[in-house]
Amino acid sequence: MRNLFKLLYLALALVTSSTAFAQVVSINARNEPYSSFPAIRNVTSSTTPVDLRIAALTAAAGAYRAQAPFDERLPAGSRFRMIYSDGSSEIGEVETVSSSLGSVPVPGTQRDASGNLLSGSSGGGVGDGNGGPAGTGGGGYAGGGGWRGGWACVTAGDTVQCFFQYY
């Protein structure tokens, strides 16, 4: 009986430890079905203006959710790697699954096609179009449906703090 509990404990530990090391989902804009969406097809690089990248990230996350098994979908708070048609990439974060502006770029994750980190890269977000304080990566454009919000990141040394607020 004791050996059975040890075996069950070991099995449980193995399963839970493997989920802790789960990799970030990669979405390649060069492949179907993603390449057929205009919002994704028209964004060719991680240096494209942030409002267009937000639309591409949101469309890609939605397309992924539509075809992924239920337990592998991208819920709010999850991150995924977007690879654009030129080979550059960035990490997107799902802010909400119920908005047309649901995913945003994570600041400091934009890379060129060779995998080199792009200096000065920033995220973006929805908002009133006024942007955030200098160096925050905030701002964006007006949202639809009568709501507005803002997303910003502040860098202090090696620490990046990000927040999203609806108002």
FENCORUR-V935375 format. One record per backbone hydrogen bond with DSSP energy under -1.0 kcal/mol. NH is the residue of the N-H (numbers start at 1). CO is the residue of the C=O. E is the energy in kcal/mol with one decimal. If there is no record, write none. Layout:
NH|CO|E + NH|CO|E
//
This chain:
5|1|-1.9 + 6|2|-2.1 + 7|3|-2.5 + 8|4|-2.6 + 9|5|-2.6 + 10|6|-2.5 + 11|7|-2.5 + 12|8|-2.6 + 13|9|-2.6 + 14|10|-2.2 + 15|11|-2.3 + 16|12|-2.5 + 17|13|-2.1 + 18|14|-1.7 + 19|15|-1.3 + 20|16|-1.1 + 22|19|-1.2 + 27|81|-3.3 + 29|83|-3.2 + 31|28|-1.7 + 35|31|-2.0 + 36|33|-1.2 + 37|34|-1.5 + 41|37|-3.3 + 42|38|-2.3 + 43|40|-1.3 + 48|45|-1.4 + 53|49|-1.7 + 54|50|-2.4 + 55|51|-1.5 + 56|52|-2.1 + 57|53|-3.1 + 58|54|-2.5 + 59|55|-2.3 + 60|56|-2.6 + 61|57|-2.4 + 62|58|-2.1 + 63|59|-2.5 + 64|60|-2.3 + 65|61|-2.5 + 66|62|-1.9 + 68|64|-1.8 + 72|69|-2.1 + 77|94|-3.9 + 78|75|-2.1 + 80|92|-2.4 + 81|25|-3.6 + 82|90|-3.1 + 83|27|-3.0 + 84|88|-3.0 + 86|44|-1.5 + 87|84|-2.1 + 89|111|-2.1 + 90|82|-1.6 + 92|80|-3.3 + 93|104|-2.9 + 94|78|-2.8 + 95|102|-3.6 + 96|102|-1.6 + 104|93|-2.4 + 106|91|-3.0 + 109|106|-1.3 + 111|89|-3.2 + 112|116|-2.5 + 115|112|-2.0 + 118|110|-3.0 + 121|118|-1.1 + 127|141|-2.7 + 136|133|-2.0 + 147|144|-1.2 + 150|165|-2.6 + 152|163|-2.3 + 153|136|-2.4 + 154|161|-2.8 + 156|159|-2.9 + 159|156|-1.9 + 161|154|-2.6 + 163|152|-2.4 + 165|150|-3.0 + 167|148|-2.9
//
